[in-house]
Amino acid sequence: EAQVTQNPRYLITVTGKKLTVTCSQNMNHEYMSWYRQDPGLGLRQIYYSMNVEVTDKGDVPEGYKVSRKEKRNFPLILESPSPNQTSLYFCASSPRSALGSYGYTFGSGTRLTVV
Amino acid sequence: AQTVTQSQPEMSVQEAETVTLSCTYDTSESDYYLFWYKQPPSRQMILVIRQEAYKQQNATENRFSVNFQKAAKSFSLKISDSQLGDAAMYFCAYVLLFGGNEKLTFGTGTRLTIIP
């Protein structure tokens, strides 16, 4: 089944403790992206990657890091989480050949709480 | 910068009735796509319908249809014969083609409640 897999689905952590949210897709998509969803703000892009080793900032990149060492994986790293990073996070992917035109395939989301 | 506005934070409709969710967007570009996504309590983002900006014909998918007014930059979603399973948060989204990032820009969402 074609899908984007995010883990974990839920995570509670303490301020300052480094964490990684994993994202993996099995569709050979070149483009991958991370979004955060907050009430009243919709979904906002954090980082994106056009291909392996090519990443760039989205609209709200502060406090986050990403890497794209393999085509299928695009982990989101919070080096020192803070309570304002409490949010629902989505990973998404798309093929470059149809970039954006069919929307994206989304993961099932990660609910992160930072206390 | 492109923006997407959903002016109705919440809507409700009687089961089997029709409801229309509003969306407006702001762009100076001519080549783009518009989408409606549904997010049920499971949190999964589900694509409901898409519209190519260069097509004048409004997209339809079963009970879901759009009213795309390019000049007015309006993209409303009509749900006919509303069902309990339609209860969800609905997001309007825009993507600019060949813009480099091709990111989806989302509105703030409309929470739809279906009244039995």
gemmi code that builds the backbone of each chain (N, CA, C; Angstrom):
import gemmi

chains = {
    "A": [
        ("GLU", (0.844, -1.197, 0.000), (0.000, 0.000, 0.000), (0.878, 1.245, 0.000)),
        ("ALA", (0.577, 2.173, -0.920), (1.321, 3.430, -0.988), (0.969, 4.290, 0.213)),
        ("GLN", (2.008, 4.724, 0.938), (1.687, 5.496, 2.129), (2.892, 6.261, 2.648)),
        ("VAL", (2.575, 7.229, 3.506), (3.578, 7.964, 4.266), (3.403, 7.557, 5.724)),
        ("THR", (4.478, 7.076, 6.318), (4.424, 6.553, 7.677), (5.174, 7.471, 8.615)),
        ("GLN", (4.461, 7.940, 9.619), (5.058, 8.792, 10.647), (5.068, 8.051, 11.966)),
        ("ASN", (6.120, 8.271, 12.718), (6.198, 7.735, 14.073), (6.951, 8.703, 14.986)),
        ("PRO", (6.506, 8.810, 16.240), (5.342, 8.149, 16.832), (4.061, 8.894, 16.497)),
        ("ARG", (2.952, 8.325, 16.866), (1.671, 8.965, 16.660), (1.381, 9.992, 17.770)),
        ("TYR", (1.839, 9.668, 18.950), (1.720, 10.585, 20.082), (3.060, 10.636, 20.797)),
        ("LEU", (3.391, 11.834, 21.288), (4.652, 11.983, 22.025), (4.510, 13.103, 23.037)),
        ("ILE", (4.840, 12.786, 24.279), (4.915, 13.798, 25.335), (6.362, 13.853, 25.792)),
        ("THR", (6.921, 15.033, 25.827), (8.317, 15.167, 26.211), (8.492, 16.407, 27.097)),
        ("VAL", (9.685, 16.553, 27.619), (9.967, 17.695, 28.470), (10.799, 18.727, 27.716)),
        ("THR", (10.718, 19.939, 28.141), (11.468, 21.020, 27.506), (12.955, 20.713, 27.472)),
        ("GLY", (13.538, 20.877, 26.279), (14.983, 20.708, 26.125), (15.465, 19.321, 25.773)),
        ("LYS", (14.608, 18.341, 25.804), (15.030, 16.975, 25.507), (14.886, 16.696, 24.014)),
        ("LYS", (15.999, 16.498, 23.350), (16.023, 16.298, 21.903), (15.113, 15.153, 21.480)),
        ("LEU", (14.405, 15.350, 20.379), (13.553, 14.282, 19.865), (13.550, 14.293, 18.347)),
        ("THR", (13.205, 13.155, 17.791), (13.098, 12.991, 16.340), (11.766, 12.354, 16.002)),
        ("VAL", (11.077, 12.943, 15.049), (9.868, 12.348, 14.494), (10.229, 11.784, 13.122)),
        ("THR", (9.983, 10.519, 12.936), (10.392, 9.895, 11.679), (9.273, 9.966, 10.641)),
        ("CYS", (9.686, 9.994, 9.382), (8.754, 10.004, 8.255), (9.362, 9.169, 7.146)),
        ("SER", (8.582, 8.250, 6.622), (9.067, 7.395, 5.556), (7.953, 7.205, 4.539)),
        ("GLN", (8.314, 7.267, 3.230), (7.327, 7.037, 2.178), (7.827, 5.937, 1.246)),
        ("ASN", (6.881, 5.165, 0.734), (7.241, 4.011, -0.111), (6.822, 4.210, -1.562)),
        ("MET", (6.688, 5.458, -1.999), (6.191, 5.758, -3.337), (7.280, 6.322, -4.258)),
        ("ASN", (8.503, 6.349, -3.773), (9.626, 6.874, -4.552), (9.443, 8.360, -4.901)),
        ("HIS", (8.769, 9.084, -4.016), (8.536, 10.514, -4.248), (9.798, 11.312, -3.988)),
        ("GLU", (10.051, 12.286, -4.873), (11.203, 13.151, -4.671), (10.924, 14.218, -3.615)),
        ("TYR", (9.730, 14.754, -3.608), (9.401, 15.902, -2.768), (8.797, 15.436, -1.454)),
        ("MET", (9.331, 15.970, -0.351), (8.766, 15.699, 0.967), (8.746, 16.996, 1.771)),
        ("SER", (7.814, 17.050, 2.713), (7.647, 18.301, 3.444), (7.075, 18.020, 4.815)),
        ("TRP", (7.345, 18.911, 5.754), (6.777, 18.858, 7.091), (5.886, 20.079, 7.317)),
        ("TYR", (4.724, 19.823, 7.947), (3.789, 20.874, 8.321), (3.461, 20.739, 9.800)),
        ("ARG", (3.112, 21.860, 10.410), (2.527, 21.811, 11.735), (1.126, 22.420, 11.682)),
        ("GLN", (0.222, 21.841, 12.449), (-1.166, 22.294, 12.466), (-1.506, 22.807, 13.846)),
        ("ASP", (-1.968, 24.039, 13.910), (-2.362, 24.664, 15.167), (-3.752, 25.264, 15.014)),
        ("PRO", (-4.565, 25.206, 16.064), (-5.942, 25.734, 15.979), (-5.951, 27.188, 15.540)),
        ("GLY", (-6.820, 27.476, 14.576), (-6.963, 28.842, 14.088), (-5.893, 29.281, 13.117)),
        ("LEU", (-4.890, 28.415, 12.890), (-3.793, 28.789, 11.989), (-3.690, 27.872, 10.785)),
        ("GLY", (-4.439, 26.822, 10.750), (-4.340, 25.886, 9.651), (-3.025, 25.122, 9.695)),
        ("LEU", (-2.545, 24.696, 8.550), (-1.272, 23.979, 8.461), (-0.233, 24.929, 7.870)),
        ("ARG", (0.914, 24.924, 8.485), (2.010, 25.778, 8.033), (3.246, 24.932, 7.768)),
        ("GLN", (3.938, 25.286, 6.694), (5.094, 24.479, 6.285), (6.320, 24.803, 7.137)),
        ("ILE", (7.000, 23.745, 7.574), (8.200, 23.912, 8.396), (9.458, 23.829, 7.526)),
        ("TYR", (9.629, 22.716, 6.855), (10.743, 22.470, 5.950), (10.250, 21.631, 4.780)),
        ("TYR", (11.013, 21.681, 3.708), (10.718, 20.820, 2.582), (12.006, 20.332, 1.946)),
        ("SER", (11.860, 19.299, 1.114), (13.015, 18.727, 0.427), (12.603, 18.362, -0.988)),
        ("MET", (13.365, 18.864, -1.963), (13.068, 18.568, -3.359), (13.685, 17.243, -3.802)),
        ("ASN", (14.704, 16.791, -3.089), (15.340, 15.516, -3.411), (16.389, 15.205, -2.348)),
        ("VAL", (17.075, 14.100, -2.506), (18.097, 13.701, -1.532), (19.128, 14.813, -1.388)),
        ("GLU", (19.452, 15.130, -0.150), (20.455, 16.138, 0.208), (20.047, 17.559, -0.170)),
        ("VAL", (18.798, 17.767, -0.559), (18.322, 19.113, -0.897), (17.159, 19.457, 0.019)),
        ("THR", (17.408, 20.352, 0.971), (16.354, 20.769, 1.895), (16.334, 22.287, 1.988)),
        ("ASP", (15.185, 22.820, 2.385), (15.082, 24.281, 2.521), (13.977, 24.617, 3.504)),
        ("LYS", (14.045, 25.842, 4.018), (13.104, 26.291, 5.027), (11.747, 26.604, 4.427)),
        ("GLY", (10.725, 26.319, 5.214), (9.376, 26.745, 4.882), (9.050, 28.032, 5.597)),
        ("ASP", (7.824, 28.138, 6.073), (7.373, 29.379, 6.704), (7.709, 29.483, 8.189)),
        ("VAL", (7.832, 28.348, 8.874), (8.060, 28.368, 10.320), (9.175, 27.408, 10.707)),
        ("PRO", (10.418, 27.635, 10.263), (11.497, 26.667, 10.479), (12.211, 26.774, 11.827)),
        ("GLU", (11.977, 27.844, 12.580), (12.750, 28.080, 13.801), (12.533, 26.959, 14.809)),
        ("GLY", (13.640, 26.416, 15.296), (13.586, 25.369, 16.307), (13.534, 23.961, 15.744)),
        ("TYR", (13.587, 23.843, 14.431), (13.506, 22.533, 13.788), (14.716, 22.297, 12.878)),
        ("LYS", (15.035, 21.033, 12.690), (16.022, 20.618, 11.706), (15.471, 19.427, 10.951)),
        ("VAL", (15.973, 19.244, 9.733), (15.598, 18.081, 8.936), (16.845, 17.546, 8.249)),
        ("SER", (16.718, 16.337, 7.733), (17.778, 15.780, 6.901), (17.137, 14.891, 5.853)),
        ("ARG", (17.822, 14.731, 4.729), (17.304, 13.877, 3.656), (18.483, 13.107, 3.081)),
        ("LYS", (18.877, 12.088, 3.827), (20.006, 11.258, 3.400), (19.573, 10.159, 2.442)),
        ("GLU", (18.327, 9.764, 2.538), (17.768, 8.755, 1.636), (16.472, 9.318, 1.071)),
        ("LYS", (16.116, 8.834, -0.071), (14.933, 9.363, -0.736), (13.672, 9.103, 0.078)),
        ("ARG", (13.570, 7.968, 0.723), (12.336, 7.593, 1.382), (12.141, 8.230, 2.749)),
        ("ASN", (13.214, 8.690, 3.376), (13.127, 9.162, 4.764), (13.361, 10.659, 4.900)),
        ("PHE", (12.590, 11.280, 5.777), (12.707, 12.731, 5.981), (12.368, 13.032, 7.444)),
        ("PRO", (13.299, 12.768, 8.345), (13.014, 12.971, 9.762), (12.988, 14.445, 10.169)),
        ("LEU", (12.160, 14.740, 11.156), (12.069, 16.083, 11.735), (12.714, 16.041, 13.112)),
        ("ILE", (13.655, 16.926, 13.335), (14.434, 16.915, 14.571), (14.174, 18.192, 15.350)),
        ("LEU", (13.850, 18.006, 16.627), (13.728, 19.143, 17.536), (14.877, 19.022, 18.523)),
        ("GLU", (15.890, 19.847, 18.374), (17.109, 19.747, 19.177), (16.835, 20.114, 20.638)),
        ("SER", (16.026, 21.134, 20.860), (15.709, 21.569, 22.215), (14.248, 22.037, 22.238)),
        ("PRO", (13.340, 21.071, 22.329), (11.910, 21.412, 22.239), (11.474, 22.402, 23.312)),
        ("SER", (10.531, 23.252, 22.940), (9.941, 24.196, 23.874), (8.425, 24.058, 23.810)),
        ("PRO", (7.720, 24.522, 24.840), (6.257, 24.361, 24.862), (5.555, 24.947, 23.642)),
        ("ASN", (6.106, 25.977, 23.007), (5.433, 26.542, 21.824), (5.560, 25.645, 20.592)),
        ("GLN", (6.248, 24.533, 20.730), (6.303, 23.549, 19.646), (5.291, 22.430, 19.864)),
        ("THR", (4.490, 22.558, 20.898), (3.368, 21.647, 21.079), (2.407, 21.845, 19.908)),
        ("SER", (2.161, 20.775, 19.163), (1.391, 20.922, 17.928), (1.107, 19.547, 17.345)),
        ("LEU", (0.348, 19.543, 16.258), (0.122, 18.341, 15.460), (0.979, 18.470, 14.204)),
        ("TYR", (1.809, 17.478, 13.967), (2.770, 17.533, 12.860), (2.404, 16.533, 11.778)),
        ("PHE", (2.536, 16.986, 10.539), (2.275, 16.127, 9.381), (3.471, 16.117, 8.446)),
        ("CYS", (3.785, 14.932, 7.974), (4.733, 14.759, 6.902), (3.933, 14.509, 5.625)),
        ("ALA", (4.439, 14.996, 4.495), (3.726, 14.824, 3.226), (4.734, 14.592, 2.117)),
        ("SER", (4.301, 13.934, 1.049), (5.198, 13.705, -0.085), (4.443, 13.841, -1.401)),
        ("SER", (5.224, 14.038, -2.462), (4.642, 14.204, -3.796), (5.702, 13.864, -4.835)),
        ("PRO", (5.313, 13.323, -5.978), (6.289, 13.107, -7.047), (6.635, 14.417, -7.734)),
        ("ARG", (7.863, 14.620, -8.127), (8.272, 15.853, -8.817), (7.541, 16.006, -10.134)),
        ("SER", (7.271, 14.888, -10.816), (6.650, 14.961, -12.135), (5.256, 15.546, -12.071)),
        ("ALA", (4.608, 15.430, -10.924), (3.260, 15.995, -10.767), (3.230, 16.888, -9.560)),
        ("LEU", (4.321, 17.601, -9.363), (4.524, 18.322, -8.118), (3.371, 19.244, -7.809)),
        ("GLY", (2.708, 18.939, -6.743), (1.639, 19.785, -6.262), (0.318, 19.584, -6.945)),
        ("SER", (0.319, 19.097, -8.162), (-0.918, 19.137, -8.950), (-1.969, 18.144, -8.476)),
        ("TYR", (-1.563, 17.126, -7.762), (-2.522, 16.186, -7.193), (-2.539, 16.269, -5.680)),
        ("GLY", (-2.111, 17.405, -5.155), (-2.013, 17.509, -3.713), (-0.891, 16.624, -3.231)),
        ("TYR", (-0.878, 16.336, -1.997), (0.172, 15.517, -1.425), (-0.431, 14.306, -0.731)),
        ("THR", (0.416, 13.314, -0.528), (0.059, 12.193, 0.335), (0.558, 12.532, 1.732)),
        ("PHE", (-0.354, 12.526, 2.682), (-0.001, 12.900, 4.052), (0.163, 11.671, 4.942)),
        ("GLY", (1.041, 11.803, 5.913), (1.112, 10.830, 6.991), (-0.071, 11.016, 7.926)),
        ("SER", (-0.150, 10.174, 8.930), (-1.304, 10.186, 9.828), (-1.138, 11.152, 10.998)),
        ("GLY", (-0.033, 11.864, 11.034), (0.135, 12.914, 12.030), (0.812, 12.443, 13.305)),
        ("THR", (1.515, 13.363, 13.942), (2.158, 13.127, 15.240), (1.721, 14.242, 16.179)),
        ("ARG", (1.062, 13.843, 17.245), (0.632, 14.821, 18.257), (1.756, 14.954, 19.270)),
        ("LEU", (2.408, 16.122, 19.272), (3.533, 16.366, 20.177), (3.116, 17.339, 21.271)),
        ("THR", (3.411, 16.954, 22.500), (3.198, 17.835, 23.646), (4.527, 18.039, 24.349)),
        ("VAL", (4.909, 19.298, 24.535), (6.158, 19.621, 25.238), (5.779, 20.309, 26.541)),
        ("VAL", (6.190, 19.694, 27.672), (5.819, 20.239, 28.983), (7.037, 20.844, 29.675)),
    ],
    "B": [
        ("ALA", (2.835, 37.328, -1.170), (2.657, 35.973, -0.686), (1.212, 35.538, -0.864)),
        ("GLN", (1.071, 34.246, -1.153), (-0.273, 33.746, -1.339), (-0.937, 33.527, 0.012)),
        ("THR", (-2.213, 33.845, 0.095), (-2.983, 33.595, 1.311), (-4.294, 32.924, 0.943)),
        ("VAL", (-4.798, 32.138, 1.866), (-6.068, 31.442, 1.691), (-6.924, 31.775, 2.907)),
        ("THR", (-8.153, 32.206, 2.666), (-9.029, 32.638, 3.742), (-10.305, 31.813, 3.778)),
        ("GLN", (-10.569, 31.240, 4.929), (-11.831, 30.553, 5.175), (-12.520, 31.339, 6.286)),
        ("SER", (-13.579, 32.017, 5.931), (-14.195, 32.971, 6.859), (-15.191, 32.340, 7.817)),
        ("GLN", (-15.475, 31.052, 7.620), (-16.462, 30.373, 8.477), (-15.734, 29.362, 9.368)),
        ("PRO", (-15.446, 29.711, 10.604), (-14.750, 28.750, 11.474), (-15.585, 27.501, 11.733)),
        ("GLU", (-16.914, 27.668, 11.805), (-17.796, 26.536, 12.067), (-19.061, 26.642, 11.215)),
        ("MET", (-19.515, 25.485, 10.784), (-20.779, 25.406, 10.051), (-21.503, 24.156, 10.537)),
        ("SER", (-22.826, 24.193, 10.407), (-23.602, 22.994, 10.710), (-24.688, 22.846, 9.660)),
        ("VAL", (-25.077, 21.605, 9.451), (-26.098, 21.313, 8.442), (-26.897, 20.107, 8.886)),
        ("GLN", (-28.159, 20.106, 8.525), (-29.008, 18.961, 8.826), (-28.638, 17.819, 7.876)),
        ("GLU", (-28.650, 16.626, 8.408), (-28.387, 15.448, 7.582), (-29.301, 15.460, 6.365)),
        ("ALA", (-28.722, 15.115, 5.200), (-29.411, 15.047, 3.907), (-29.565, 16.419, 3.229)),
        ("GLU", (-29.232, 17.486, 3.934), (-29.311, 18.812, 3.329), (-27.990, 19.154, 2.624)),
        ("THR", (-27.981, 20.335, 2.027), (-26.802, 20.805, 1.293), (-26.135, 21.944, 2.048)),
        ("VAL", (-24.831, 21.945, 2.033), (-24.080, 23.002, 2.711), (-22.947, 23.473, 1.805)),
        ("THR", (-22.628, 24.751, 1.910), (-21.535, 25.324, 1.117), (-20.508, 25.968, 2.035)),
        ("LEU", (-19.258, 25.571, 1.853), (-18.146, 26.124, 2.623), (-17.386, 27.108, 1.739)),
        ("SER", (-17.055, 28.244, 2.292), (-16.443, 29.324, 1.512), (-14.923, 29.317, 1.615)),
        ("CYS", (-14.300, 29.776, 0.547), (-12.845, 29.917, 0.522), (-12.491, 30.999, -0.483)),
        ("THR", (-11.650, 31.910, -0.094), (-11.094, 32.878, -1.029), (-9.579, 32.824, -0.917)),
        ("TYR", (-8.903, 33.233, -1.965), (-7.452, 33.176, -1.964), (-6.915, 34.416, -2.670)),
        ("ASP", (-5.672, 34.656, -2.423), (-5.058, 35.839, -2.998), (-3.782, 35.422, -3.717)),
        ("THR", (-3.718, 35.681, -5.009), (-2.523, 35.385, -5.779), (-2.495, 36.255, -7.019)),
        ("SER", (-1.314, 36.519, -7.492), (-1.150, 37.259, -8.745), (-0.770, 36.312, -9.882)),
        ("GLU", (-0.656, 35.016, -9.558), (-0.263, 34.031, -10.549), (-1.479, 33.507, -11.309)),
        ("SER", (-1.200, 32.832, -12.438), (-2.303, 32.308, -13.231), (-2.345, 30.781, -13.265)),
        ("ASP", (-1.220, 30.129, -12.976), (-1.152, 28.661, -13.012), (-1.065, 28.124, -11.592)),
        ("TYR", (-2.136, 27.530, -11.146), (-2.149, 26.990, -9.794), (-3.252, 25.945, -9.686)),
        ("TYR", (-3.229, 25.234, -8.583), (-4.271, 24.259, -8.267), (-4.893, 24.628, -6.924)),
        ("LEU", (-6.139, 24.270, -6.796), (-6.857, 24.463, -5.545), (-7.400, 23.130, -5.073)),
        ("PHE", (-7.455, 22.975, -3.767), (-7.885, 21.709, -3.186), (-8.804, 21.955, -1.993)),
        ("TRP", (-9.637, 20.973, -1.737), (-10.317, 20.871, -0.458), (-9.870, 19.563, 0.186)),
        ("TYR", (-9.432, 19.689, 1.443), (-9.060, 18.522, 2.224), (-10.047, 18.375, 3.385)),
        ("LYS", (-10.295, 17.136, 3.723), (-11.148, 16.801, 4.856), (-10.283, 16.176, 5.937)),
        ("GLN", (-10.497, 16.622, 7.186), (-9.770, 16.040, 8.305), (-10.775, 15.570, 9.352)),
        ("PRO", (-11.107, 14.289, 9.349), (-12.027, 13.746, 10.360), (-11.321, 13.621, 11.703)),
        ("PRO", (-12.030, 13.191, 12.731), (-11.401, 13.044, 14.050), (-10.177, 12.130, 14.055)),
        ("SER", (-10.054, 11.266, 13.093), (-8.865, 10.407, 12.992), (-7.604, 11.194, 12.669)),
        ("ARG", (-7.745, 12.462, 12.297), (-6.653, 13.396, 11.965), (-6.095, 13.223, 10.548)),
        ("GLN", (-6.472, 12.163, 9.893), (-5.932, 11.935, 8.559), (-6.365, 13.040, 7.606)),
        ("MET", (-5.465, 13.517, 6.779), (-5.792, 14.529, 5.769), (-6.225, 13.801, 4.497)),
        ("ILE", (-7.465, 14.004, 4.111), (-8.045, 13.280, 2.977), (-8.386, 14.277, 1.879)),
        ("LEU", (-7.861, 14.049, 0.691), (-8.167, 14.924, -0.429), (-9.609, 14.696, -0.877)),
        ("VAL", (-10.386, 15.764, -0.904), (-11.788, 15.673, -1.305), (-11.943, 15.989, -2.782)),
        ("ILE", (-11.326, 17.071, -3.233), (-11.534, 17.527, -4.594), (-10.424, 18.490, -4.981)),
        ("ARG", (-10.094, 18.532, -6.267), (-9.060, 19.439, -6.770), (-9.577, 20.169, -7.997)),
        ("GLN", (-9.014, 21.348, -8.229), (-9.431, 22.174, -9.366), (-8.192, 22.793, -9.999)),
        ("GLU", (-8.054, 22.620, -11.309), (-6.976, 23.295, -12.027), (-7.421, 24.702, -12.380)),
        ("ALA", (-6.585, 25.672, -12.154), (-6.977, 27.071, -12.373), (-7.270, 27.367, -13.834)),
        ("TYR", (-6.648, 26.633, -14.761), (-6.842, 26.920, -16.181), (-8.135, 26.303, -16.722)),
        ("LYS", (-8.799, 25.492, -15.913), (-10.061, 24.895, -16.339), (-11.223, 25.707, -15.807)),
        ("GLN", (-12.105, 26.095, -16.696), (-13.269, 26.862, -16.264), (-14.342, 25.960, -15.677)),
        ("GLN", (-14.348, 24.703, -16.089), (-15.376, 23.784, -15.606), (-15.134, 23.465, -14.139)),
        ("ASN", (-16.196, 23.529, -13.357), (-16.095, 23.226, -11.937), (-15.929, 21.725, -11.711)),
        ("ALA", (-15.030, 21.375, -10.815), (-14.787, 19.969, -10.500), (-15.932, 19.405, -9.658)),
        ("THR", (-16.191, 18.131, -9.858), (-17.187, 17.424, -9.049), (-16.646, 16.037, -8.709)),
        ("GLU", (-17.004, 15.577, -7.523), (-16.664, 14.234, -7.068), (-17.841, 13.718, -6.252)),
        ("ASN", (-18.708, 12.984, -6.934), (-19.898, 12.423, -6.274), (-20.719, 13.545, -5.631)),
        ("ARG", (-20.857, 13.552, -4.325), (-21.694, 14.556, -3.655), (-20.968, 15.889, -3.443)),
        ("PHE", (-19.703, 15.947, -3.797), (-18.892, 17.143, -3.576), (-18.672, 17.871, -4.905)),
        ("SER", (-18.886, 19.160, -4.882), (-18.626, 19.968, -6.061), (-18.097, 21.324, -5.614)),
        ("VAL", (-17.444, 21.999, -6.557), (-16.904, 23.315, -6.230), (-17.527, 24.358, -7.138)),
        ("ASN", (-17.501, 25.581, -6.655), (-17.854, 26.743, -7.456), (-16.588, 27.588, -7.538)),
        ("PHE", (-15.894, 27.487, -8.668), (-14.615, 28.150, -8.867), (-14.839, 29.422, -9.656)),
        ("GLN", (-14.555, 30.539, -9.044), (-14.685, 31.847, -9.672), (-13.285, 32.476, -9.715)),
        ("LYS", (-12.589, 32.290, -10.836), (-11.183, 32.694, -10.897), (-11.013, 34.206, -10.742)),
        ("ALA", (-11.847, 34.960, -11.405), (-11.698, 36.419, -11.340), (-11.930, 36.924, -9.920)),
        ("ALA", (-12.861, 36.310, -9.234), (-13.171, 36.710, -7.859), (-12.255, 36.021, -6.854)),
        ("LYS", (-11.430, 35.087, -7.325), (-10.536, 34.307, -6.456), (-11.318, 33.639, -5.336)),
        ("SER", (-12.343, 32.937, -5.762), (-13.223, 32.259, -4.831), (-13.322, 30.784, -5.203)),
        ("PHE", (-13.381, 29.929, -4.192), (-13.362, 28.475, -4.414), (-14.182, 27.815, -3.326)),
        ("SER", (-15.488, 27.784, -3.480), (-16.344, 27.230, -2.447), (-16.626, 25.756, -2.689)),
        ("LEU", (-16.893, 25.044, -1.625), (-17.182, 23.601, -1.671), (-18.634, 23.376, -1.303)),
        ("LYS", (-19.347, 22.674, -2.172), (-20.729, 22.322, -1.894), (-20.822, 20.830, -1.615)),
        ("ILE", (-21.449, 20.505, -0.493), (-21.667, 19.113, -0.129), (-23.170, 18.875, -0.193)),
        ("SER", (-23.567, 17.996, -1.070), (-24.978, 17.669, -1.236), (-25.322, 16.418, -0.446)),
        ("ASP", (-26.606, 16.329, -0.030), (-27.052, 15.121, 0.682), (-26.094, 14.789, 1.828)),
        ("SER", (-25.894, 15.747, 2.708), (-24.912, 15.597, 3.785), (-25.141, 14.335, 4.594)),
        ("GLN", (-24.032, 13.667, 4.919), (-24.081, 12.440, 5.705), (-23.286, 12.619, 6.992)),
        ("LEU", (-23.614, 11.784, 7.974), (-22.931, 11.892, 9.274), (-21.420, 11.769, 9.111)),
        ("GLY", (-20.992, 10.975, 8.154), (-19.563, 10.790, 7.925), (-18.872, 11.995, 7.323)),
        ("ASP", (-19.645, 13.002, 6.946), (-19.037, 14.227, 6.405), (-18.565, 15.156, 7.518)),
        ("ALA", (-18.928, 14.868, 8.750), (-18.512, 15.707, 9.876), (-16.985, 15.683, 9.989)),
        ("ALA", (-16.388, 16.856, 9.902), (-14.924, 16.943, 9.892), (-14.508, 18.398, 9.849)),
        ("MET", (-13.202, 18.615, 9.923), (-12.628, 19.914, 9.620), (-12.296, 19.913, 8.140)),
        ("TYR", (-12.662, 20.981, 7.438), (-12.382, 21.090, 6.016), (-11.397, 22.235, 5.774)),
        ("PHE", (-10.355, 21.910, 5.026), (-9.336, 22.906, 4.694), (-9.303, 23.161, 3.204)),
        ("CYS", (-9.296, 24.414, 2.852), (-9.055, 24.836, 1.488), (-7.548, 25.051, 1.335)),
        ("ALA", (-6.999, 24.696, 0.186), (-5.550, 24.832, 0.003), (-5.232, 25.206, -1.439)),
        ("TYR", (-4.105, 25.848, -1.584), (-3.663, 26.381, -2.879), (-2.225, 25.951, -3.099)),
        ("VAL", (-1.889, 25.633, -4.337), (-0.480, 25.386, -4.663), (-0.156, 26.058, -5.980)),
        ("LEU", (0.941, 26.767, -5.984), (1.423, 27.441, -7.177), (2.363, 26.494, -7.901)),
        ("LEU", (2.101, 26.236, -9.158), (2.982, 25.368, -9.930), (4.221, 26.109, -10.376)),
        ("PHE", (5.310, 25.393, -10.431), (6.579, 25.910, -10.940), (7.058, 27.121, -10.153)),
        ("GLY", (6.696, 27.138, -8.885), (7.123, 28.257, -8.048), (8.361, 27.940, -7.242)),
        ("GLY", (8.910, 26.745, -7.420), (10.119, 26.374, -6.686), (9.814, 25.446, -5.541)),
        ("ASN", (9.011, 25.874, -4.608), (8.686, 25.054, -3.451), (7.450, 24.204, -3.717)),
        ("GLU", (6.540, 24.775, -4.437), (5.267, 24.110, -4.677), (4.596, 23.694, -3.383)),
        ("LYS", (4.688, 24.541, -2.372), (4.084, 24.187, -1.096), (2.582, 24.401, -1.159)),
        ("LEU", (1.897, 23.618, -0.355), (0.471, 23.820, -0.152), (0.291, 24.932, 0.865)),
        ("THR", (-0.491, 25.939, 0.522), (-0.865, 26.994, 1.454), (-2.300, 26.738, 1.874)),
        ("PHE", (-2.504, 26.603, 3.184), (-3.803, 26.219, 3.709), (-4.551, 27.395, 4.305)),
        ("GLY", (-5.877, 27.313, 4.259), (-6.701, 28.195, 5.062), (-6.745, 27.694, 6.498)),
        ("THR", (-7.492, 28.410, 7.319), (-7.531, 28.070, 8.745), (-8.558, 27.009, 9.087)),
        ("GLY", (-9.371, 26.604, 8.112), (-10.282, 25.492, 8.319), (-11.692, 25.903, 8.702)),
        ("THR", (-12.630, 25.035, 8.352), (-14.035, 25.167, 8.749), (-14.465, 23.845, 9.365)),
        ("ARG", (-14.937, 23.915, 10.589), (-15.413, 22.691, 11.244), (-16.875, 22.482, 10.886)),
        ("LEU", (-17.174, 21.364, 10.238), (-18.530, 21.056, 9.800), (-19.156, 20.032, 10.732)),
        ("THR", (-20.325, 20.380, 11.247), (-21.104, 19.474, 12.100), (-22.349, 19.051, 11.341)),
        ("ILE", (-22.655, 17.772, 11.392), (-23.855, 17.247, 10.748), (-24.873, 16.946, 11.839)),
        ("ILE", (-26.046, 17.526, 11.716), (-27.101, 17.346, 12.710), (-28.018, 16.219, 12.256)),
        ("PRO", (-28.144, 15.169, 13.068), (-28.973, 14.020, 12.644), (-30.448, 14.389, 12.532)),
    ],
}
model = gemmi.Model(1)
for chain_id, residues in chains.items():
    chain = gemmi.Chain(chain_id)
    for i, (resn, *xyz) in enumerate(residues, 1):
        res = gemmi.Residue()
        res.name, res.seqid = resn, gemmi.SeqId(i, " ")
        for name, pos in zip(("N", "CA", "C"), xyz):
            atom = gemmi.Atom()
            atom.name, atom.element = name, gemmi.Element(name[0])
            atom.pos, atom.b_iso = gemmi.Position(*pos), 0.0
            res.add_atom(atom)
        chain.add_residue(res)
    model.add_chain(chain)
structure = gemmi.Structure()
structure.add_model(model)
structure.setup_entities()
